[in-house]
Amino acid sequence: MIYYKFDHDTLTYLYRIAKKRNGIKGGPGTLFSRRISDIQIHYVGLKGEWAVAKALSQEIDLTVSRGGDTGHDLSYAGMTIDVKVGRGTDLIFYVNKFRADAAILVRAYNKSTELPGLPLHTDPRLLADPELGWRDVVLVGWITKKEFYERCIRKDYGYGPRQVVPMENLNDMIDLFKMKHD
């Protein structure tokens, strides 16, 4: 796992982009969460994308478009990569919706209350509020599309079936870094 700490200026910058992305997509109600606002969903996603891009020495795609991304957030070592940010320990996709070549699981992390590697048990609104201390993220692991479909199980969290790979079945981030240099 790799930890990434945000400074206040970066968080402010990403929040402004999240507001723009939400505005272009038609405002509230487009991302389907009852727990946090759509702007917060964009913000949390951008934090994950930013941390992954910085860790991989890549540029983040800051494009604001009505249609969203094309199933991937960035490219690295000849692969397209989808960054998935969540509060749990599973990499989750809608059934048969893994479109990139690989995916990276990113989790919010609060160094003052959480220990590395332990599941988060918290109100999801904290993940999107920089003033409450949830500034940091953890790059948990990565997986190729082929590996995902070989290792995934189906789960229903109460809102329809999903395909899931638990974090212990993901590849170590160090292995992804090595690919760039092979």
Beta strands, then each sheet from edge to edge (+ up, - down):
strand 1: 2-4
strand 2: 74-76
strand 3: 79-86
strand 4: 90-94
strand 5: 102-109
strand 6: 136-144
strand 7: 153-156
strand 8: 161-166
sheet 1: 1+ 6- 5+ 3+ 2-
sheet 2: 4+ 8- 7+
end
